[in-house]
Amino acid sequence: MTPARRAFPWHILVFLAPACLVYTLFMIYPLLDTLRLSLYAPVPEVRGAVQFVGLANYQTLLTDPLYAPRVQGAIVNNFEFFFIHMFVQNPIGLLLATVLASQFVYGRSVYRTLIFLPTILSFVLVGFIWNSILLHPQWGVVRNIATEIGIQGWFAPWRWAGEESGALTVMSLISVWQYVGIPLMLFLAALVSLPDELIEAARVDGATAWGIFWRIKLPLLLPTIGIVGVLTFVGNFNAFDLIYTVKGGLAGPNFTTDLMATFFHRTFFGFQLQSGNPTMGATIAGVLFVIILGGVMLYLFGFQRRLLRVEY
């Protein structure tokens, strides 16, 4: 007797449809339309008209003296921004998570809340806070204190944020301060879910706390480390608000704090460049999409597949 075929679960489509519709309307369609726009260029004779030029915009972006040095500098700055988060923010998050996962730390929930609190603050508020503390050229808490004790030369306003060599590092460390709570929570969730039997067995065998972390906890945390790494990559290549807020929309001396997102914004709307050029702005967005897609694919087909082979 042929078994009866199961009815298609139409109710799943009903539940998924609203989310898929919203995501398509506000994410997929704008992305595809931006990529389409990057293949067009304005018609000089007709205001608002565009014509199809294929990949000519991408060639212009990578070779034209107006764009090429700035897009290359923005990509380098973006990678520097990412590496500071990857090798400063995430290790600090892992360290804090390891400490807060211990049962011997009193008030763990309070510490978790305080560390995660800056994450929910707006970029405008974070920029105002750091301007008030350190970065404003005319007033600030650190400036006043340094003047009182006679070391105002070292803590001069904009000594780091305004100088070409340190501006991007300062912006990165402010971002680290704001977002260290996210890797902290992800690592903490992974640590508390580790099997207690493995850790207890290692303690019975005489393993030290460092040996338990290095030989047991860290290998089991590799999937979470990969997820945190790819989220850091995507988030930092989309970074815009903090740089724009603290630097007032400028790119810093010689565009030293210019990221791909701020370069896109200035190109699209015409700040510090020629008049706004939406098609070239869309081209920059297309390059940014390719970079992010390449990083995510590298994680999926490199790091994650290797982890799956080790597990099986």
C-alpha positions as CSV (number, residue, x, y, z in Angstrom):
1,M,0.0,0.0,0.0
2,T,1.4,3.4,-1.0
3,P,1.9,5.6,2.0
4,A,-0.1,8.8,1.9
5,R,1.8,11.9,0.9
6,R,2.2,14.5,3.5
7,A,0.5,17.8,2.8
8,F,2.7,20.7,2.0
9,P,3.1,22.9,5.1
10,W,1.5,26.0,3.7
11,H,1.3,27.5,7.2
12,I,5.2,27.9,7.1
13,L,4.9,30.2,4.1
14,V,2.2,32.2,5.8
15,F,4.5,32.8,8.8
16,L,7.6,33.5,6.6
17,A,5.9,35.8,4.1
18,P,5.8,39.0,6.1
19,A,9.4,38.8,7.1
20,C,10.5,37.9,3.6
21,L,8.4,40.7,2.1
22,V,9.9,43.3,4.4
23,Y,13.5,42.0,3.9
24,T,13.0,42.0,0.1
25,L,11.5,45.4,0.0
26,F,14.1,47.1,2.2
27,M,17.2,45.0,1.7
28,I,17.2,42.9,-1.5
29,Y,15.5,45.4,-3.8
30,P,17.7,48.4,-2.8
31,L,20.8,46.2,-3.1
32,L,19.9,45.0,-6.6
33,D,18.8,48.5,-7.7
34,T,22.1,49.9,-6.4
35,L,24.1,47.4,-8.4
36,R,22.0,48.2,-11.5
37,L,22.6,51.9,-11.0
38,S,26.4,51.3,-10.9
39,L,26.2,50.2,-14.5
40,Y,24.9,53.6,-15.6
41,A,26.3,57.1,-15.9
42,P,24.7,60.5,-16.1
43,V,23.9,62.1,-19.5
44,P,25.6,65.5,-19.4
45,E,23.1,67.1,-21.8
46,V,19.9,65.9,-20.0
47,R,19.5,66.6,-16.3
48,G,18.5,63.5,-14.3
49,A,19.0,61.1,-17.3
50,V,21.4,58.2,-17.3
51,Q,22.8,55.9,-19.9
52,F,24.1,52.3,-19.7
53,V,27.9,52.1,-19.6
54,G,28.5,48.6,-18.3
55,L,31.6,48.3,-16.1
56,A,33.1,51.7,-17.1
57,N,32.2,53.2,-13.7
58,Y,34.3,50.5,-12.0
59,Q,37.2,51.2,-14.3
60,T,36.9,54.9,-13.6
61,L,36.8,54.3,-9.8
62,L,40.0,52.2,-9.9
63,T,42.0,54.4,-12.4
64,D,40.7,58.0,-12.3
65,P,43.0,60.3,-10.2
66,L,40.0,61.8,-8.5
67,Y,38.7,58.5,-7.2
68,A,41.5,55.8,-7.3
69,P,43.7,57.1,-4.5
70,R,40.7,57.7,-2.2
71,V,39.0,54.4,-2.8
72,Q,42.3,52.6,-2.2
73,G,42.9,54.6,1.0
74,A,39.3,53.9,2.1
75,I,39.8,50.2,1.6
76,V,43.1,50.3,3.5
77,N,41.5,52.3,6.3
78,N,38.6,49.8,6.5
79,F,40.9,46.9,6.9
80,E,42.8,48.8,9.6
81,F,39.5,49.5,11.3
82,F,38.6,45.8,11.1
83,F,41.9,44.5,12.3
84,I,41.8,46.8,15.4
85,H,38.4,45.4,16.2
86,M,39.4,41.8,15.4
87,F,42.6,41.8,17.5
88,V,41.7,44.3,20.3
89,Q,37.9,44.2,20.7
90,N,37.4,40.4,20.3
91,P,40.2,39.3,22.6
92,I,39.0,41.7,25.2
93,G,35.5,40.3,24.8
94,L,36.8,36.8,25.2
95,L,38.8,37.7,28.2
96,L,35.9,39.4,29.9
97,A,33.6,36.5,29.0
98,T,36.0,34.0,30.5
99,V,36.2,36.0,33.7
100,L,32.4,36.6,33.9
101,A,31.7,32.9,33.3
102,S,33.4,32.0,36.5
103,Q,31.2,31.2,39.4
104,F,33.6,33.0,41.8
105,V,32.9,36.5,40.4
106,Y,30.4,38.4,42.5
107,G,27.9,40.6,40.7
108,R,28.4,39.1,37.3
109,S,25.1,40.3,36.0
110,V,25.9,43.9,36.9
111,Y,29.2,43.8,35.1
112,R,27.6,42.2,32.0
113,T,25.0,45.0,32.0
114,L,27.5,47.8,32.4
115,I,29.8,46.4,29.7
116,F,27.0,45.9,27.2
117,L,25.3,49.2,28.0
118,P,27.3,51.3,25.5
119,T,26.2,49.0,22.7
120,I,22.6,50.3,22.9
121,L,23.6,53.9,22.9
122,S,23.2,55.9,19.7
123,F,26.2,56.9,17.6
124,V,25.4,60.6,18.1
125,L,25.4,60.2,21.9
126,V,28.7,58.3,21.8
127,G,30.3,60.9,19.7
128,F,29.0,63.7,22.0
129,I,30.3,61.8,25.1
130,W,33.8,61.4,23.7
131,N,33.9,64.9,22.4
132,S,32.9,66.1,25.9
133,I,35.5,63.9,27.5
134,L,38.5,64.2,25.2
135,L,38.2,65.2,21.6
136,H,36.7,68.6,21.5
137,P,39.2,71.3,20.4
138,Q,37.9,73.9,22.9
139,W,36.3,72.2,25.8
140,G,36.3,68.8,27.5
141,V,36.8,67.1,30.9
142,V,40.3,65.8,30.2
143,R,41.4,69.2,28.8
144,N,40.3,71.0,31.9
145,I,41.9,68.4,34.3
146,A,45.1,68.4,32.3
147,T,45.3,72.2,32.4
148,E,44.8,72.2,36.1
149,I,47.7,69.8,36.7
150,G,50.0,71.3,34.1
151,I,50.1,68.5,31.4
152,Q,47.8,70.1,28.9
153,G,50.5,69.6,26.2
154,W,50.1,65.9,26.3
155,F,46.3,65.9,26.5
156,A,45.9,68.7,24.0
157,P,42.5,68.6,22.4
158,W,42.5,66.7,19.1
159,R,46.1,65.5,19.7
160,W,45.0,62.1,18.6
161,A,41.7,62.6,16.8
162,G,43.0,65.5,14.8
163,E,46.4,64.3,13.9
164,E,46.8,62.4,10.7
165,S,48.7,59.5,12.3
166,G,46.3,58.7,15.1
167,A,42.8,59.8,14.0
168,L,41.6,56.4,12.7
169,T,43.1,54.6,15.7
170,V,41.2,56.8,18.1
171,M,38.0,56.3,16.1
172,S,38.6,52.5,16.2
173,L,39.2,52.4,20.0
174,I,36.0,54.4,20.6
175,S,34.1,51.9,18.5
176,V,35.8,49.1,20.5
177,W,34.6,50.7,23.7
178,Q,31.1,50.8,22.4
179,Y,30.8,47.3,20.9
180,V,33.0,45.1,23.1
181,G,29.7,44.0,24.7
182,I,28.6,42.0,21.6
183,P,31.5,39.6,21.5
184,L,31.4,39.4,25.3
185,M,27.8,38.1,25.2
186,L,28.4,35.7,22.3
187,F,31.5,34.2,24.0
188,L,29.8,34.1,27.3
189,A,26.8,32.2,25.9
190,A,29.2,29.7,24.3
191,L,31.3,29.3,27.5
192,V,28.3,28.6,29.8
193,S,27.0,26.0,27.3
194,L,30.3,23.9,27.3
195,P,29.9,20.4,28.9
196,D,30.9,20.6,32.6
197,E,32.0,16.9,32.4
198,L,35.0,17.8,30.2
199,I,36.1,20.6,32.5
200,E,35.7,18.5,35.6
201,A,37.6,15.6,34.1
202,A,40.5,17.9,33.2
203,R,40.6,19.2,36.7
204,V,40.7,15.7,38.1
205,D,43.6,15.0,35.8
206,G,45.4,17.9,37.3
207,A,45.0,20.5,34.4
208,T,45.6,24.1,35.3
209,A,43.1,26.9,34.6
210,W,45.2,28.0,31.7
211,G,45.5,24.5,30.3
212,I,41.8,24.0,30.6
213,F,41.2,27.2,28.6
214,W,43.8,26.6,26.0
215,R,43.3,22.9,25.4
216,I,39.6,22.4,26.0
217,K,37.6,25.7,26.0
218,L,39.3,27.5,23.2
219,P,39.0,24.6,20.6
220,L,35.3,24.3,21.5
221,L,34.9,28.0,21.0
222,L,36.2,28.0,17.5
223,P,32.8,28.0,15.8
224,T,31.8,31.0,18.0
225,I,35.1,32.7,17.2
226,G,34.4,32.3,13.5
227,I,30.9,33.8,13.8
228,V,32.2,36.7,15.9
229,G,35.0,37.3,13.3
230,V,32.6,37.4,10.3
231,L,30.2,39.6,12.2
232,T,33.1,41.9,13.0
233,F,34.1,42.0,9.3
234,V,30.7,42.8,8.0
235,G,30.0,45.3,10.7
236,N,33.2,47.2,10.3
237,F,33.0,47.4,6.6
238,N,29.6,49.0,7.0
239,A,30.9,51.4,9.6
240,F,29.8,55.0,9.0
241,D,27.9,56.7,11.9
242,L,30.7,57.0,14.4
243,I,33.2,58.5,11.9
244,Y,30.6,60.9,10.6
245,T,29.5,61.9,14.0
246,V,32.9,62.5,15.6
247,K,34.6,64.0,12.6
248,G,31.6,66.1,11.6
249,G,31.2,64.5,8.2
250,L,34.8,65.2,7.2
251,A,37.4,62.6,6.3
252,G,40.2,64.0,8.3
253,P,43.6,65.3,7.1
254,N,44.3,63.8,3.7
255,F,41.2,61.5,4.1
256,T,43.0,59.5,6.8
257,T,39.7,58.5,8.5
258,D,37.8,57.8,5.3
259,L,36.1,54.5,5.2
260,M,34.2,53.0,2.3
261,A,30.9,54.0,3.7
262,T,31.9,57.6,4.3
263,F,33.5,57.8,0.9
264,F,30.3,56.5,-0.6
265,H,28.3,59.1,1.3
266,R,30.6,62.0,0.1
267,T,30.6,60.8,-3.4
268,F,26.8,60.2,-3.6
269,F,26.0,63.6,-2.1
270,G,29.0,65.6,-3.3
271,F,30.7,66.5,0.0
272,Q,34.4,67.3,-0.5
273,L,34.3,66.1,-4.1
274,Q,32.7,67.3,-7.2
275,S,28.9,67.6,-7.3
276,G,27.0,64.6,-6.2
277,N,27.3,61.6,-8.5
278,P,24.8,58.8,-7.6
279,T,26.1,56.4,-10.2
280,M,29.6,56.6,-8.9
281,G,28.3,56.4,-5.4
282,A,26.5,53.2,-6.4
283,T,29.7,51.9,-7.9
284,I,31.5,52.4,-4.6
285,A,28.6,50.5,-2.9
286,G,29.1,47.7,-5.5
287,V,32.8,47.5,-4.6
288,L,31.9,47.4,-0.9
289,F,29.4,44.6,-1.6
290,V,32.0,42.6,-3.4
291,I,34.5,43.0,-0.5
292,I,32.0,42.0,2.1
293,L,30.7,39.1,0.0
294,G,34.3,37.9,-0.5
295,G,34.9,37.9,3.2
296,V,31.8,36.1,4.0
297,M,32.4,33.4,1.3
298,L,35.9,33.0,2.6
299,Y,34.5,32.2,6.1
300,L,31.8,29.9,4.8
301,F,33.9,27.9,2.4
302,G,37.2,28.1,4.3
303,F,36.9,28.4,8.1
304,Q,33.4,26.8,8.5
305,R,33.8,23.9,6.2
306,R,37.2,23.0,7.9
307,L,35.4,23.0,11.2
308,L,32.7,20.8,9.9
309,R,35.3,18.3,8.6
310,V,37.0,18.3,12.0
311,E,33.7,17.6,13.7
312,Y,32.7,14.7,11.5
